[in-house]
Structures are given as structure tokens and as C-alpha cells.
Amino acid sequence: EQLGKIARQHMRDDKEHKRLKESMKQSMKALRKAIMDPGSDEETIHELGKAHVKEFSAMVRHHVRERKAVHEVLTPEQLEQLQSMEMGHDDHDH
């Protein structure tokens, strides 16, 4: 039952994640293009930077909501196991 709840939540969130990821990609692309364009003024570059930060923040909020939804389904023992796995994951280079 827990796995089903988590899977359903993930499927619901997948479309939103893809949308946010594409939006973030486009905002970064626009920023890079403006930075490389000698004709771009600083104000434009700053505005594009702010837009990218806004998209990034939306992605962070999305991941926090996903994480919270998963944690709400797990037992305290499972949460403890997950936390030990997450801490071990930090040891890997990516």
C-alpha cells in the first residue's frame, strides 16, 4: 500500500517535474545567450538571471513537496532507514 501511494504521487508529480525542468533549461539557455551577446545590457542579463533563479526556486519547492509526501507515508523506522541511505548517498561523487 505504501509503495502504491508513493508511486501514484510520483506519477502525478512527473508532469510538473518535466515542465519545471524544461522551463529551467530554457531560462538558463536565455541567460547564457544574453551573457555571450556583446549587445546585451547588464539590466537584461540581471533580469534573465532573476528569472532563472525563480525557475530554480520553483523546482526546489517541487522537490520539497515530493519529499514531504513520501515522508508522510513512511513509518518512523522507514524514515530512519531512508535517512541513513540519504546520508550514505552524499559520499558518492556525481
C-alpha positions as CSV (number, residue, x, y, z in Angstrom):
1,E,0.0,0.0,0.0
2,Q,2.8,2.4,0.9
3,L,4.6,1.7,-2.4
4,G,1.4,2.3,-4.3
5,K,0.9,5.7,-2.6
6,I,4.4,6.7,-3.4
7,A,4.2,5.5,-7.0
8,R,0.9,7.4,-7.5
9,Q,2.3,10.5,-6.1
10,H,5.4,10.2,-8.3
11,M,3.3,9.8,-11.4
12,R,1.2,12.9,-10.5
13,D,4.4,14.9,-9.9
14,D,6.2,13.7,-13.0
15,K,4.4,16.0,-15.4
16,E,5.1,19.0,-13.2
17,H,8.7,18.0,-12.8
18,K,9.2,17.8,-16.6
19,R,7.5,21.2,-17.0
20,L,9.7,22.8,-14.4
21,K,12.8,21.1,-15.8
22,E,12.1,22.4,-19.3
23,S,11.3,25.9,-18.0
24,M,14.6,25.9,-16.0
25,K,16.5,24.7,-19.1
26,Q,15.0,27.5,-21.3
27,S,15.7,30.2,-18.7
28,M,19.3,29.1,-18.4
29,K,19.6,29.0,-22.2
30,A,18.3,32.5,-22.5
31,L,20.7,33.7,-19.8
32,R,23.7,32.1,-21.4
33,K,22.8,33.6,-24.8
34,A,22.5,37.1,-23.3
35,I,25.8,36.7,-21.5
36,M,27.5,35.8,-24.7
37,D,25.9,38.5,-26.7
38,P,28.0,41.7,-26.7
39,G,24.9,43.7,-27.4
40,S,23.1,42.6,-24.2
41,D,22.9,45.2,-21.5
42,E,23.5,44.5,-17.8
43,E,19.9,45.0,-16.9
44,T,18.7,42.4,-19.3
45,I,21.3,39.9,-18.0
46,H,20.2,40.6,-14.4
47,E,16.6,40.1,-15.3
48,L,17.3,36.8,-17.1
49,G,19.3,35.8,-14.0
50,K,16.4,36.6,-11.7
51,A,14.1,34.6,-14.0
52,H,16.3,31.6,-13.8
53,V,16.6,31.8,-10.0
54,K,12.8,31.9,-9.9
55,E,12.6,28.8,-12.0
56,F,15.2,27.1,-9.9
57,S,13.3,28.0,-6.7
58,A,10.1,26.5,-8.2
59,M,12.0,23.3,-8.8
60,V,13.3,23.2,-5.2
61,R,9.7,23.8,-3.9
62,H,8.6,20.9,-6.1
63,H,11.2,18.5,-4.7
64,V,10.4,19.6,-1.1
65,R,6.7,18.8,-1.7
66,E,7.6,15.4,-3.2
67,R,9.9,14.6,-0.3
68,K,7.3,15.6,2.2
69,A,4.6,13.4,0.5
70,V,6.9,10.4,0.7
71,H,7.9,11.0,4.3
72,E,4.2,11.2,5.3
73,V,3.7,7.7,4.1
74,L,6.7,6.1,5.8
75,T,6.8,4.7,9.3
76,P,9.3,6.2,11.7
77,E,11.6,3.1,11.2
78,Q,11.4,3.5,7.5
79,L,12.2,7.2,7.7
80,E,15.3,6.3,9.8
81,Q,16.4,3.8,7.2
82,L,15.9,6.4,4.5
83,Q,17.9,9.0,6.3
84,S,20.8,6.6,6.7
85,M,20.6,5.8,3.0
86,E,20.5,9.5,2.0
87,M,23.5,10.3,4.2
88,G,25.4,7.4,2.6
89,H,24.5,8.8,-0.8
90,D,26.4,12.0,-0.1
91,D,29.6,10.0,-0.1
92,H,29.4,9.3,-3.8
93,D,30.8,11.7,-6.5
94,H,28.4,12.7,-9.2
